[in-house]
Amino acid sequence: MALSPIHRCASCNARSGSSKLFSCSACKVVYYCGRDHQAADRDAHKFACNAIKKRQKHLDQEETALRSLPGDWVTPPNLFEEHAGHFWGITATRDYMRARYALVEALLKIKTYAAVEAAYGHIMEMLRLCRGDNMGVRDLVPALALRLGRDQQCYDFCIWWATTGLRSDYDWGDLDLPYLDVNGADVFLSPPEDVFDKYASLSHLAAITLLKIRLLLDVRVLQTSSVIGHKVPQEILDRVREQLVSGSVVAENRSVMNATDQTPLIQNLENQVQVLYTVTKNSNRHFWPALLNPGKHLTARPEAYCQGSLEQMQLVLQYNFDAWAETPGAVDMIKDLMRQDP
């Protein structure tokens, strides 16, 4: 249900452990088990690799320029050390922020754990530097967290932005206020009503829906395994269940893992998925059909959008599609829900 953190050779798929892998020295997010396999993959890899190398160089140049600024009444010195939190308000930082996002886009062309982890790190650093997120990069975070298997972090992030992040009285300039401080929110409960606010992020809604579907798929597997529970020793059954469950949230919840009847939880999660499906559909009617048939929407480059528009859907689909595609059974569940629509 998420990308594997185990590195594999991009040419022969050999995994780390079975052979010693090394990363591409240019992009550092693709791995090979030998120079010959790296050479064999060069034609397939070079375009994405060169884009990452070029954008990393540009970012390094922008950072060097910012750090070398002597400071004046418009642009203070020591930006990274003393002015993190409100970068966008300092005009000189904007080319740097755009360069960092351009690197994220290049990294996400590569479908490895290392590439997604690097992109995630850049986005979180951009949010640290600019709390108010003038560039809207927060819409990428939940799906990236899901791709990395960080389901709890995904949910905590979405809840913060749907609650504190939407408060009209939150002072973004006060860096002493708590920021992204939701930790360990109960993922099994229905999301707070703030998540369904008309101003809530469509991208976050899509990610929470996927997260709930992941929980549902895992709990259904546990229910199926209970059928054989009386036929095998408990120690063996526990090991079987741990292997069957894909997500970290269910795997780490002992009360769920040890329950003999998952029916109430399954029904609860099914209801939550239905509600989230409907709220997302009402927020943007284009999204679910496009998830099933993405086509050219994944390569569209909309320059602006309004709530509920085709252009909004295209951006959100691009942010979230890989996370859905990497979760077996998730898109099929949406397909079933669409069939049931009146």
FENVEN-V26446 format. One line per field, one symbol per residue. psi: psi as a letter, one per 20 degrees, with the letter a starting at -180 (. if undefined). burial: I if it has 24 or more other ideal C-beta (glycine too) atoms within 12 Angstrom, else O. Layout:
BEGIN
psi = ???
burial = ???
END
This chain:
BEGIN
psi = jrqpipqqpigijpqpghrpqqqpighjjqqqiqhhhghhjghhhhghghgggghgggghghgggghiphpaigoqrlghhijphlghiohiihhgghhhhhgggghiiplqghghggggggghhhhhhngimhikihihgghggghjjmgghggggggghiegijphjpnhiniiqqpljppkqohiqqqqhhhjqijqphhhggghggghhggggghhghghhhhjhiiqqhggggggghhhphqhgghiohhghiqhojgghggghgggggghggggghhoiigghhhhmgcihijqmphrrrpjrhhgggghghhighhghjnpighhhhgghhhip.
burial = IIIOOOIIIIIOOOOOOOOOIOIIOIIOIIIIIOOOIIOOIOOOIOOIIOIIIOIIOOIOOIIOOIOOOOOOOOOOOOIOOOIIIIIIOIOIIOOIIOIIIIIIIIIIIIIIIIIIIIIIIIIIIIIIIIIIIOIIIIIIIIIIIIIIIIIIIIIIIIIIIIIIIIOOOOOIOOOOOOIIOIOOIOIIOOIOOIIIOOOIIIIIIIIIIIIIIIIIIIIIIIIOIIOOOOOOOOOOOOOOIOOIIIIIIIIOIOOIIOOOOIOOIIOOIIOIIIIIIIIIIOIIOIIIOIIIOIOOIIOOOOOOOOOOOOIIIIIIIIIIIIIIIIIOOIIOIIOOIIOOOO
END
